[in-house]
Amino acid sequence: MSEIAFPLGDVSFWMESLEDSDPDTRWQAALVLGIARVAEAEGQLVGMLGDDDDQVRAWGAWALGRLAAVDKVGYLTPLLEDPSPRVHFQAHRALVLIQGEKGMAGVSAQLTIGKAEKAGKKILISDDDSELLNLYKLILETILFR
């Protein structure tokens, strides 16, 4: 797997952006801090898991997974029951990043993707992480160079 390299510089801008009133700014900040694996953001990322916006919750969960925040598993597990398929998927992905596939065996029984299917929502997930990294790169370029 390849990593995206970019000059993050002073993280205070991104840390402050986690508290912005605009949900798009909050989830983008979580994305950047997760990619850069900024451990100082853990507390604020946990706070994002209760946000009203599902994108914010999803990217907050994902960032905690990137940080391998083992002590935050208890905050991520309830998101497996989140009504948003996006949040559900990113919480699962974060837990796999933290605990590995074997560690998820007991938790996987709680997954409720069927709820999303019953609601008529489709979840498109690619197993190819390079596609995901290309998406992150595009988002970062949009954020950093707009």
N, CA, C and O of each residue as an XYZ file, in Angstrom:
584
protein
N       0.852     -1.172      0.000
C       0.000      0.000      0.000
C       0.898      1.234      0.000
O       1.889      1.289      0.727
N       0.546      2.214     -0.813
C       1.329      3.443     -0.853
C       0.730      4.481      0.083
O      -0.454      4.427      0.416
N       1.544      5.405      0.493
C       1.109      6.487      1.364
C       1.147      7.790      0.579
O       1.961      7.955     -0.330
N       0.275      8.698      0.930
C       0.264     10.018      0.307
C       1.161     10.924      1.134
O       0.993     11.028      2.349
N       2.107     11.573      0.486
C       2.990     12.485      1.200
C       2.615     13.914      0.827
O       2.479     14.241     -0.352
N       2.451     14.746      1.817
C       2.170     16.154      1.567
C       2.677     16.946      2.766
O       2.746     16.424      3.879
N       3.031     18.211      2.537
C       3.545     19.021      3.647
C       2.395     19.484      4.549
O       1.620     20.361      4.168
N       2.288     18.898      5.732
C       1.209     19.260      6.643
C       1.518     20.534      7.399
O       0.631     21.348      7.657
N       2.797     20.703      7.757
C       3.185     21.901      8.502
C       2.567     21.926      9.885
O       2.417     20.888     10.529
N       2.215     23.105     10.331
C       1.623     23.300     11.655
C       0.219     22.698     11.669
O      -0.637     23.086     10.874
N      -0.015     21.746     12.580
C      -1.310     21.060     12.622
C      -2.385     21.867     13.329
O      -3.546     21.457     13.333
N      -2.040     22.998     13.925
C      -3.031     23.756     14.689
C      -4.214     24.187     13.811
O      -5.349     24.212     14.286
N      -3.969     24.524     12.546
C      -5.055     24.909     11.642
C      -6.056     23.765     11.509
O      -7.266     23.975     11.589
N      -5.538     22.550     11.305
C      -6.400     21.388     11.118
C      -7.103     21.017     12.416
O      -8.263     20.607     12.403
N      -6.405     21.158     13.529
C      -7.012     20.860     14.827
C      -8.166     21.826     15.096
O      -9.233     21.411     15.549
N      -7.953     23.108     14.819
C      -9.012     24.106     15.005
C     -10.175     23.853     14.054
O     -11.330     24.104     14.400
N      -9.873     23.357     12.860
C     -10.911     23.093     11.860
C     -11.853     21.975     12.296
O     -12.979     21.896     11.804
N     -11.417     21.110     13.208
C     -12.298     20.063     13.733
C     -13.476     20.651     14.502
O     -14.500     19.990     14.674
N     -13.333     21.893     14.965
C     -14.385     22.563     15.745
C     -15.179     23.568     14.912
O     -16.028     24.275     15.455
N     -14.921     23.645     13.613
C     -15.572     24.618     12.740
C     -17.084     24.366     12.684
O     -17.543     23.241     12.880
N     -17.846     25.427     12.415
C     -19.304     25.282     12.342
C     -19.748     24.561     11.058
O     -20.847     24.007     11.010
N     -18.910     24.566     10.037
C     -19.236     23.925      8.764
C     -18.863     22.443      8.807
O     -17.693     22.110      8.994
N     -19.840     21.549      8.638
C     -19.539     20.119      8.692
C     -18.517     19.669      7.647
O     -17.716     18.773      7.912
N     -18.539     20.282      6.468
C     -17.573     19.906      5.433
C     -16.149     20.201      5.899
O     -15.235     19.414      5.652
N     -15.968     21.319      6.561
C     -14.643     21.666      7.078
C     -14.217     20.669      8.150
O     -13.052     20.275      8.208
N     -15.170     20.257      9.009
C     -14.840     19.309     10.088
C     -14.413     17.957      9.528
O     -13.401     17.406      9.961
N     -15.167     17.413      8.574
C     -14.787     16.082      8.082
C     -13.521     16.135      7.260
O     -12.743     15.181      7.270
N     -13.291     17.231      6.544
C     -12.051     17.358      5.782
C     -10.846     17.446      6.711
O      -9.787     16.892      6.416
N     -11.006     18.137      7.823
C      -9.925     18.216      8.806
C      -9.639     16.838      9.401
O      -8.479     16.478      9.603
N     -10.690     16.068      9.683
C     -10.502     14.710     10.202
C      -9.758     13.852      9.186
O      -8.884     13.065      9.551
N     -10.102     14.001      7.924
C      -9.431     13.261      6.861
C      -7.937     13.585      6.832
O      -7.103     12.681      6.801
N      -7.607     14.866      6.841
C      -6.207     15.285      6.789
C      -5.446     14.780      8.016
O      -4.344     14.248      7.888
N      -6.032     14.946      9.198
C      -5.351     14.524     10.422
C      -5.220     13.003     10.497
O      -4.249     12.485     11.049
N      -6.189     12.299      9.948
C      -6.084     10.844      9.895
C      -5.007     10.380      8.938
O      -4.234      9.478      9.258
N      -4.950     10.988      7.769
C      -3.921     10.625      6.790
C      -2.531     10.879      7.373
O      -1.618     10.068      7.216
N      -2.390     12.024      8.049
C      -1.094     12.383      8.632
C      -0.834     11.673      9.957
O       0.261     11.768     10.513
N      -1.841     10.961     10.461
C      -1.745     10.231     11.733
C      -1.297     11.139     12.880
O      -0.306     10.875     13.561
N      -2.056     12.208     13.067
C      -1.777     13.175     14.129
C      -2.468     12.692     15.410
O      -3.671     12.884     15.590
N      -1.690     12.066     16.292
C      -2.229     11.454     17.511
C      -2.869     12.482     18.447
O      -3.780     12.140     19.201
N      -2.413     13.718     18.411
C      -2.957     14.752     19.285
C      -4.436     15.019     19.008
O      -5.116     15.640     19.825
N      -4.934     14.559     17.874
C      -6.326     14.812     17.497
C      -7.295     13.785     18.079
O      -8.507     13.950     17.942
N      -6.800     12.735     18.722
C      -7.668     11.639     19.183
C      -8.876     12.116     19.983
O     -10.000     11.704     19.695
N      -8.671     12.968     20.973
C      -9.777     13.428     21.813
C     -10.846     14.144     21.018
O     -12.037     13.900     21.211
N     -10.430     15.028     20.124
C     -11.394     15.763     19.308
C     -12.098     14.840     18.313
O     -13.278     15.025     18.015
N     -11.375     13.856     17.807
C     -11.992     12.909     16.872
C     -13.068     12.087     17.569
O     -14.108     11.801     16.976
N     -12.834     11.708     18.807
C     -13.864     10.990     19.571
C     -15.107     11.860     19.693
O     -16.226     11.361     19.575
N     -14.922     13.150     19.928
C     -16.053     14.073     20.013
C     -16.857     14.138     18.723
O     -18.063     14.380     18.752
N     -16.195     13.924     17.597
C     -16.868     13.971     16.297
C     -17.814     12.788     16.098
O     -18.724     12.858     15.272
N     -17.612     11.726     16.832
C     -18.425     10.521     16.640
C     -19.888     10.742     17.015
O     -20.755      9.961     16.623
N     -20.163     11.798     17.769
C     -21.538     12.125     18.139
C     -22.120     13.272     17.330
O     -23.193     13.777     17.661
N     -21.438     13.689     16.285
C     -21.868     14.818     15.460
C     -23.188     14.504     14.755
O     -23.485     13.343     14.472
N     -23.974     15.537     14.474
C     -25.242     15.375     13.751
C     -25.023     14.986     12.295
O     -25.875     14.329     11.696
N     -23.907     15.377     11.726
C     -23.620     15.124     10.318
C     -22.966     13.743     10.154
O     -21.969     13.443     10.812
N     -23.526     12.916      9.283
C     -22.987     11.561      9.141
C     -21.604     11.534      8.502
O     -20.815     10.635      8.795
N     -21.291     12.488      7.641
C     -19.943     12.549      7.067
C     -18.911     12.808      8.163
O     -17.836     12.209      8.173
N     -19.248     13.698      9.074
C     -18.338     14.027     10.178
C     -18.115     12.791     11.047
O     -16.979     12.475     11.401
N     -19.197     12.092     11.391
C     -19.066     10.866     12.194
C     -18.220      9.825     11.469
O     -17.347      9.196     12.067
N     -18.485      9.648     10.174
C     -17.773      8.631      9.391
C     -16.279      8.912      9.311
O     -15.467      8.020      9.556
N     -15.913     10.134      8.973
C     -14.490     10.449      8.820
C     -13.792     10.545     10.169
O     -12.593     10.285     10.264
N     -14.522     10.912     11.208
C     -13.948     10.867     12.556
C     -13.595      9.442     12.947
O     -12.531      9.192     13.513
N     -14.496      8.502     12.642
C     -14.239      7.085     12.922
C     -13.057      6.586     12.106
O     -12.163      5.922     12.630
N     -13.061      6.907     10.830
C     -11.969      6.475      9.959
C     -10.624      6.981     10.473
O      -9.650      6.229     10.512
N     -10.570      8.254     10.865
C      -9.312      8.826     11.351
C      -8.827      8.118     12.618
O      -7.627      7.897     12.781
N      -9.743      7.764     13.508
C      -9.345      7.017     14.702
C      -8.760      5.659     14.324
O      -7.829      5.176     14.968
N      -9.306      5.055     13.288
C      -8.744      3.799     12.799
C      -7.333      3.986     12.269
O      -6.452      3.168     12.534
N      -7.116      5.055     11.523
C      -5.768      5.348     10.993
C      -4.776      5.587     12.117
O      -3.592      5.274     11.991
N      -5.271      6.146     13.223
C      -4.395      6.409     14.364
C      -4.161      5.150     15.204
O      -3.369      5.161     16.146
N      -4.855      4.073     14.853
C      -4.765      2.817     15.607
C      -5.031      3.069     17.091
O      -4.299      2.597     17.961
N      -6.094      3.822     17.354
C      -6.447      4.242     18.711
C      -7.124      3.093     19.467
O      -8.348      3.061     19.602
N      -6.314      2.156     19.955
C      -6.819      0.950     20.611
C      -7.746      1.296     21.773
O      -8.760      0.628     21.978
N      -7.407      2.326     22.527
C      -8.234      2.689     23.686
C      -9.546      3.373     23.292
O     -10.348      3.707     24.164
N      -9.773      3.582     22.011
C     -11.008      4.236     21.547
C     -11.998      3.242     20.925
O     -13.036      3.650     20.406
N     -11.685      1.950     20.975
C     -12.562      0.930     20.394
C     -13.968      1.012     20.979
O     -14.951      0.834     20.260
N     -14.066      1.279     22.267
C     -15.375      1.374     22.914
C     -16.234      2.501     22.371
O     -17.460      2.438     22.464
N     -15.619      3.526     21.808
C     -16.369      4.627     21.195
C     -16.794      4.271     19.767
O     -17.814      4.756     19.278
N     -16.007      3.426     19.108
C     -16.284      3.073     17.716
C     -17.342      1.981     17.580
O     -18.155      2.020     16.657
N     -17.338      1.018     18.480
C     -18.238     -0.131     18.371
C     -19.715      0.267     18.266
O     -20.421     -0.322     17.448
N     -20.225      1.232     19.046
C     -21.639      1.612     18.896
C     -21.983      2.155     17.509
O     -23.141      2.108     17.095
N     -20.983      2.670     16.790
C     -21.252      3.205     15.448
C     -21.579      2.107     14.444
O     -22.047      2.399     13.343
N     -21.341      0.853     14.806
C     -21.725     -0.248     13.926
C     -23.247     -0.336     13.794
O     -23.761     -0.973     12.874
N     -23.956      0.305     14.714
C     -25.417      0.343     14.673
C     -25.937      1.695     14.177
O     -27.142      1.945     14.223
N     -25.049      2.561     13.708
C     -25.456      3.876     13.210
C     -26.385      3.693     12.010
O     -26.152      2.816     11.178
N     -27.437      4.509     11.912
C     -28.362      4.367     10.784
C     -27.745      4.718      9.431
O     -28.283      4.340      8.391
N     -26.629      5.432      9.437
C     -25.987      5.808      8.177
C     -25.042      4.699      7.705
O     -24.127      4.323      8.438
N     -25.247      4.171      6.496
C     -24.324      3.153      5.974
C     -22.888      3.658      5.897
O     -21.942      2.893      6.086
N     -22.733      4.947      5.620
C     -21.393      5.539      5.537
C     -20.680      5.424      6.885
O     -19.518      5.021      6.944
N     -21.367      5.775      7.952
C     -20.783      5.722      9.300
C     -20.521      4.266      9.686
O     -19.461      3.926     10.210
N     -21.498      3.431      9.418
C     -21.378      2.005      9.721
C     -20.125      1.426      9.062
O     -19.337      0.743      9.716
N     -19.941      1.697      7.771
C     -18.799      1.174      7.029
C     -17.479      1.694      7.590
O     -16.549      0.917      7.808
N     -17.393      3.007      7.826
C     -16.121      3.576      8.301
C     -15.806      3.125      9.721
O     -14.636      2.958     10.067
N     -16.828      2.925     10.551
C     -16.584      2.404     11.905
C     -16.032      0.984     11.821
O     -15.089      0.631     12.529
N     -16.626      0.181     10.954
C     -16.127     -1.185     10.771
C     -14.693     -1.164     10.262
O     -13.836     -1.894     10.761
N     -14.442     -0.328      9.271
C     -13.090     -0.220      8.706
C     -12.092      0.204      9.777
O     -10.983     -0.326      9.838
N     -12.483      1.163     10.624
C     -11.596      1.633     11.696
C     -11.295      0.508     12.681
O     -10.153      0.328     13.105
N     -12.323     -0.241     13.037
C     -12.127     -1.341     13.979
C     -11.225     -2.421     13.395
O     -10.426     -3.016     14.118
N     -11.344     -2.680     12.104
C     -10.451     -3.643     11.455
C      -9.021     -3.105     11.459
O      -8.079     -3.857     11.708
N      -8.853     -1.816     11.185
C      -7.512     -1.232     11.216
C      -6.881     -1.358     12.606
O      -5.679     -1.592     12.733
N      -7.696     -1.204     13.633
C      -7.192     -1.251     15.004
C      -6.996     -2.689     15.481
O      -5.952     -3.023     16.040
N      -7.996     -3.532     15.262
C      -7.986     -4.875     15.841
C      -7.599     -5.973     14.860
O      -7.295     -7.091     15.276
N      -7.603     -5.677     13.583
C      -7.351     -6.699     12.582
C      -8.601     -7.522     12.340
O      -9.554     -7.464     13.118
N      -8.595     -8.285     11.264
C      -9.757     -9.102     10.903
C     -10.092    -10.122     11.990
O     -11.265    -10.335     12.294
N      -9.075    -10.754     12.577
C      -9.327    -11.768     13.603
C      -9.948    -11.146     14.841
O     -10.830    -11.742     15.458
N      -9.498     -9.952     15.210
C     -10.045     -9.278     16.375
C     -11.473     -8.823     16.175
O     -12.181     -8.532     17.139
N     -11.899     -8.760     14.919
C     -13.253     -8.315     14.595
C     -14.248     -9.456     14.559
O     -15.439     -9.213     14.365
N     -13.808    -10.686     14.738
C     -14.704    -11.839     14.590
C     -15.957    -11.698     15.448
O     -17.062    -11.925     14.955
N     -15.813    -11.331     16.713
C     -16.968    -11.186     17.588
C     -17.798     -9.965     17.250
O     -19.023     -9.988     17.367
N     -17.140     -8.908     16.834
C     -17.842     -7.659     16.528
C     -18.608     -7.776     15.214
O     -19.670     -7.175     15.053
N     -18.068     -8.550     14.279
C     -18.693     -8.655     12.960
C     -20.122     -9.167     13.036
O     -20.941     -8.851     12.174
N     -20.426     -9.947     14.049
C     -21.790    -10.455     14.197
C     -22.782     -9.323     14.420
O     -23.979     -9.492     14.184
N     -22.296     -8.171     14.872
C     -23.173     -7.039     15.143
C     -23.481     -6.224     13.896
O     -24.354     -5.358     13.926
N     -22.787     -6.484     12.819
C     -22.951     -5.659     11.623
C     -24.360     -5.773     11.069
O     -24.957     -6.850     11.050
N     -24.872     -4.651     10.626
C     -26.266     -4.627     10.163
C     -26.389     -3.986      8.788
O     -27.207     -3.091      8.577
N     -25.571     -4.453      7.862
C     -25.657     -3.919      6.510
C     -27.034     -4.199      5.927
O     -27.515     -3.451      5.076
N     -27.670     -5.275      6.382
C     -29.017     -5.592      5.930
C     -29.992     -4.454      6.157
O     -30.928     -4.280      5.376
N     -29.790     -3.665      7.227
C     -30.664     -2.512      7.478
C     -30.583     -1.529      6.319
O     -31.601     -0.992      5.882
N     -29.386     -1.297      5.828
C     -29.213     -0.366      4.711
C     -29.881     -0.926      3.460
O     -30.510     -0.186      2.703
N     -29.745     -2.239      3.241
C     -30.357     -2.851      2.073
C     -31.882     -2.770      2.151
O     -32.543     -2.528      1.141
N     -32.442     -2.971      3.344
C     -33.890     -2.891      3.517
C     -34.394     -1.480      3.254
O     -35.522     -1.291      2.798
N     -33.556     -0.490      3.543
C     -33.950      0.895      3.322
C     -33.778      1.286      1.852
O     -34.057      2.425      1.477
N     -33.321      0.349      1.023
C     -33.161      0.620     -0.403
C     -31.879      1.354     -0.737
O     -31.748      1.893     -1.836
N     -30.929      1.387      0.188
C     -29.665      2.076     -0.059
C     -28.648      1.067     -0.555
O     -28.623     -0.077     -0.101
N     -27.815      1.490     -1.480
C     -26.758      0.629     -1.982
C     -25.432      1.104     -1.415
O     -25.174      2.303     -1.316
N     -24.602      0.149     -1.047
C     -23.285      0.470     -0.514
C     -22.266     -0.054     -1.512
O     -22.172     -1.261     -1.738
N     -21.512      0.842     -2.102
C     -20.478      0.443     -3.041
C     -19.130      0.543     -2.332
O     -18.701      1.624     -1.927
N     -18.486     -0.583     -2.193
C     -17.221     -0.639     -1.476
C     -16.217     -1.366     -2.360
O     -16.502     -2.448     -2.874
N     -15.070     -0.783     -2.532
C     -14.007     -1.429     -3.279
C     -12.975     -1.964     -2.296
O     -12.629     -1.298     -1.320
N     -12.492     -3.159     -2.557
C     -11.442     -3.725     -1.723
C     -10.075     -3.173     -2.105
O      -9.084     -3.440     -1.425
N     -10.018     -2.416     -3.176
C      -8.749     -1.900     -3.663
C      -8.429     -0.579     -2.968
O      -9.015      0.453     -3.295
N      -7.509     -0.607     -2.017
C      -7.162      0.598     -1.264
C      -6.540      1.680     -2.135
O      -6.569      2.853     -1.764
N      -5.977      1.314     -3.289
C      -5.374      2.346     -4.132
C      -6.449      3.308     -4.638
O      -6.190      4.500     -4.798
N      -7.664      2.788     -4.894
C      -8.754      3.672     -5.301
C      -9.105      4.648     -4.189
O      -9.346      5.829     -4.440
N      -9.132      4.147     -2.960
C      -9.435      4.988     -1.813
C      -8.347      6.045     -1.626
O      -8.649      7.211     -1.369
N      -7.087      5.641     -1.755
C      -5.997      6.604     -1.612
C      -6.054      7.668     -2.706
O      -5.749      8.833     -2.451
N      -6.437      7.283     -3.910
C      -6.585      8.275     -4.986
C      -7.690      9.266     -4.658
O      -7.567     10.455     -4.951
N      -8.780      8.777     -4.045
C      -9.856      9.673     -3.621
C      -9.349     10.645     -2.562
O      -9.614     11.844     -2.639
N      -8.615     10.126     -1.569
C      -8.058     10.991     -0.526
C      -7.144     12.043     -1.136
O      -7.188     13.212     -0.752
N      -6.319     11.625     -2.084
C      -5.400     12.565     -2.720
C      -6.176     13.676     -3.426
O      -5.829     14.851     -3.308
N      -7.212     13.308     -4.151
C      -8.036     14.293     -4.848
C      -8.672     15.269     -3.859
O      -8.682     16.478     -4.090
N      -9.203     14.734     -2.754
C      -9.817     15.591     -1.743
C      -8.784     16.533     -1.142
O      -9.048     17.724     -0.973
N      -7.612     16.003     -0.821
C      -6.564     16.849     -0.237
C      -6.121     17.936     -1.204
O      -5.921     19.082     -0.802
N      -5.966     17.584     -2.479
C      -5.577     18.590     -3.441
C      -6.625     19.691     -3.537
O      -6.293     20.866     -3.689
N      -7.893     19.299     -3.448
C      -8.983     20.269     -3.488
C      -8.938     21.174     -2.265
O      -9.121     22.386     -2.374
N      -8.692     20.577     -1.097
C      -8.655     21.339      0.143
C      -7.453     22.267      0.194
O      -7.577     23.449      0.513
N      -6.283     21.714     -0.124
C      -5.034     22.450      0.061
C      -4.771     23.478     -1.022
O      -4.086     24.471     -0.777
N      -5.304     23.257     -2.217
C      -4.937     24.127     -3.329
C      -6.119     24.837     -3.961
O      -6.094     25.162     -5.148
N      -7.166     25.078     -3.160
C      -8.317     25.782     -3.736
C      -8.121     27.257     -3.725
O      -8.994     28.000     -4.174
